[in-house]
Amino acid sequence: MGAEAKRAEEWADVTPDAARRLVTAAVQAFAERGYHATTTRDIAGRAGMSPAALYIHYKTKEELLYRISGVGHRLALDILRRAREGKGSPAERLAEAVRTFVRWHAEHHTTARVVQYELGALGEEHHKEIVGLRRASDAAVRAIIEDGVATGDFDVPDVRGTTLAVLSLCIDVARWFNADGKRTPDEVGELYAGLVLRMVGYAGQE
């Protein structure tokens, strides 16, 4: 699937078409230039629209960022919750959480960079809401690690600190991943799943 097709699929739930074009244009602009250096004129131009047309769908540039951030964080949370609630041992569930979380950050690295690294540009109320989603994601991973500690599968003296390290490792994939590089998203996901199992002191075999 090409880059344009992937972007269209990623934001398929955003309607009408003009609103979706603005979101995809904003993602590209924010990722390339940063939120603060991007103007509404930049976004509208990338979408093939006039600046005035943008305000029909989004009142402010911050509202666009909020929409992007909300969609991205809810997708991330859904990935991690499915792994937490899935079948299998704590090691199997942690590996699945990391594998799928990393793969999403690699496959959608442009969007993920905006979602994960432009949080500080959100207004107070929007920031509070998104931070709540991030805390829920943290809780999902922490619950899996706690399960592994309880069963004796994991050796983790500091569960909260380890949870933060696991999430940080996964999220950072969005910063460096190159679609033209040597590793595919699946390969990076498998690599990181193995790394994380070693981080938590898992001695078994997946």
N, C-alpha and C positions, 0 to 999 in steps of 0.2 A: 504493500500500500504506500503510495507516495505521500510526501509531506502535506500537500494540500488536502488530500483525501483524509488523512489522519486528523488534521485540524477540524475539518468539517464534521467528522464522526465525534470528535471530542466534545464539541459544543452543539450537538444535534438537538438537545433539549431547549436551547435558547431560540426563541421565536419572537417576532418574525425574522425573515432572512436578513433584513437590514440590521437588526439588533445583533444577530449572530456575526455578521461581517464586522461590526464595530468591536465586538469582543475579541475576535481573532486578530484584528488589526492592533488592538490595544495590547494584547499579549506580546506580539512581535515588537512593538515599539517599547514597551516597558522592559522587555528582556534585553533589547539592544542598547537603549539609552538610559534606562532607569526611570522610575516613576516621575521624579521631580524635573528631570530634563525633557520629559515628553509633554507636548502641548496637545490640546484638543484638536488643533489644526493638523498636527502630525497624524493623529489617529484617524480623523475623518479622511484625510488625503489617502492614507493607506487603504481605507475601505472604499475609495472611489466616491466619496460623498462630500457634501459641503459641511463646514463646521456647524452651521445652523441645523442641519439634519441630525447631527449627533444628539442635540438637546431634546429632540422629539422622543428619544428612547432612554437617554441617561441624563439626569439633571446636571451632574458634575463628573469630572474625571475620577474623583474618588469613588463615586458610585460604580463606575466601571471596574475599578480595582476591587471593590467589595464583592461584586458579582463574580469576578474571576477567582478571588480568594475563597469565597464561600463554596463554590463548586469544587474547587481543588481540594479543600480541606475535608469536605464531606465525602468525596471519593476516597481519600486517604483513610479516613476513619472507617469507612465501610470495608475496605480491604483488611484493615487490622482487626476489626471486630469479627469478621468472618473467620479469620485464622484463630482468634481467641476461642470462638465458639465451635470450632471444627472438631472432628474426631481425631483420635491419635494421642500419642504421648506428648508431654510438654516440649520435648525436643523436636518432634515432627511439626507441632503447631508453631513453634518459634521459627523453625526453618521456613515454613510456608509463609509466615508473616513477613519475614525478611525478603524472601524470594519474590513475592508479589509486590511488596512495597518498593523494592529496588527496581523491579522491572517497570513499574509505573513511572518512577522518576527518570528512568532512562528513555523509555518510549516517548514520554511527554516532557522531555527535559526543558524545553523552552517555557512551557506553561509552569512547570514545577519551580523554575528559578523565580518567576514572578510570585507564585503562591507562597514560597518559603522565605524569600529574601526581601519582599517589599511590605511586610506586615506593618512596619513602623509608620508607613505613610497613611494608614487608615485613620479615620476619625475615631473619637473616643468610644462611641457606642458600637461601631462596627468592629473596632479593635477588640473590645471586650467579648463580643460574640465569637470572633474567630479564635481568640485565646482559649475560650471554653472548648472549642472543637479540638484544639491542639492538646489540651489537658485530657480530653477523652481519649485521644489517640495514645498519649503517654500511658494512661490507665490500662488500655487494652494490652499493650506490650508488657507492662509491669505485671499484670495478672498472669500472663503466661510464664514469666520468669519466676514469679512467686510459686506457681504450681510446680515448676521444676525443682525449686529449692525444697518445697514440702515433700516431694517424692524422693529427694536425695539424688535426682538426676543432675542437678546443677550445683556448682559450688560458687556462690555469689555472696560475698560479705556485705556488699552495698547494693541492694536491689535498685533503689532510686537512681543512684549514680550510673549503674550499668544500663538501666533503661534509657537514660539520657544519651549515653555513649552509643547504644545500638541505633536509636533514632537519628542521631547526628550523623553516624556513618552512612545510613541509608539516604538521608536527605542530601548529603553532599554529592551524591551521584549526579544530581541535576546540574551542579556547577561545572563538572568536568566532562560529562559524557559527550562523546562525539559519534554521531550516527555513521560517520565514515571511518571510524576507528576499527581496531582489530577485534574487539569483543562485541557480541550482540547483547541486547538487554537480557535475554535468557541466561547467557553465559555470566554476565555480571551478577545477576540474581543468584545463581548457583554458587559463585565464588563467595559472595557476601554471606549467604546462608551458612556456609562452612566456617567462615571467619567468626561469625557471631556464636556459633555453637562452641567454638574453642574459647571465645571470650567468657562464656558462662561456665566453663569447666566441664562441658559434657564429654564423657569418655567413651560413650557407646558408638555404635555405627548406625547411620541413617540408611 
